[in-house]
Structure formats: structure tokens, C-alpha cells
Amino acid sequence: MQILKLAPGDLLFLKKPHPCGGNQFRVLRAGSDVRMICLTCGHDMTLDRVRLERAVKKRVPNEPQKEEPI
């Protein structure tokens, strides 16, 4: 099984929706446990990595902000 590379700021789309109806989450902290926030209702939750990796449908990596030259 391939380990999913997660970083703070990544956007996750899960297979099952959150009770509020949303399925988009932003990663706040990644480690053996992953802390994320629901983008629909703002609920903050922590899941263990193994359980989360099975639930992820799609991952959109965080793009660093590009500064415009002056």
C-alpha cells in the first residue's frame, strides 16, 4: 500500500460526506494522526492516518503563494 503524502494546507476530498453535507477538508497537521478542518461547517477533527488514507478520494496539494515582483 502506498503512503499518501500529506502536508499542511492540502485539500482533501473524502469518499463519504461529513454530517454537515460537505466532503472538502483542509489539512492543518500531518503525522501519525492528521488534524483537518471541514471547509463547509468549520468543524476541527483529528483522524489516524490509516483510517484517513482509506477515506480519501482525491488530494489537491497546497500551492505556495507566489509573490509578484515590484
N, C-alpha and C positions, 0 to 999 in steps of 0.2 A: 504494500500500500504506500502510495506517495504522500509525503508530508506536505501539507498546504502551508505555503509561506505567507504569514500574516504580519502586517506592520500597522502601527497606529495610523489612523486616517483612512485605511482601506474601507471600501464599501462592500458589504456582503448582501447577497440576495439569498434567502433561505427557502427551502422547499415548502415548508408549512408556514402559514402566516402567524403573526403574533395575535393574541386575543383582540387587540385593537383593530386588526384587519391589515396592518402593514407587514411587508416582508423585507424591508430595507433596513440595514443596521450599519452603524459606523463603529469600527474597532477603536477602542480607547487604549487598551493594553493587551499585549500578546505575550504569552508564556505557556506554562502548563495549563493554566486557566486563562480564558480570553474574556476580557471585560468589553462590553459593547453597549450601544445605546440605540433604541428604536427611533428611527427618524420620523415616524408618524406621531407617536404619543410622548416620546422623550423618556421612556422607562429605561433605567440603567440596570443591566444584568450581567452576571458572570456565569459562564459555562465552561466545563472542562473541554480541553482541546479535542479529544477523541470524539465526544458527542457532537461537538460543533462541526468537525470536519465531515461527518456523515450527513449533517443537515444543510450544508452549503450547496447551493445550486450554481451560483456564479460569484466570482470575486473581481472587483474593479480596483486596481491598485491606486493608491493616493498619488496624485501628480503634484510635485513641488511647485510652489508659486514662482513664476519667472518674473524677475524684476526688469522693467523696461529701462534702457539706457537713457540718461538725461541729455 
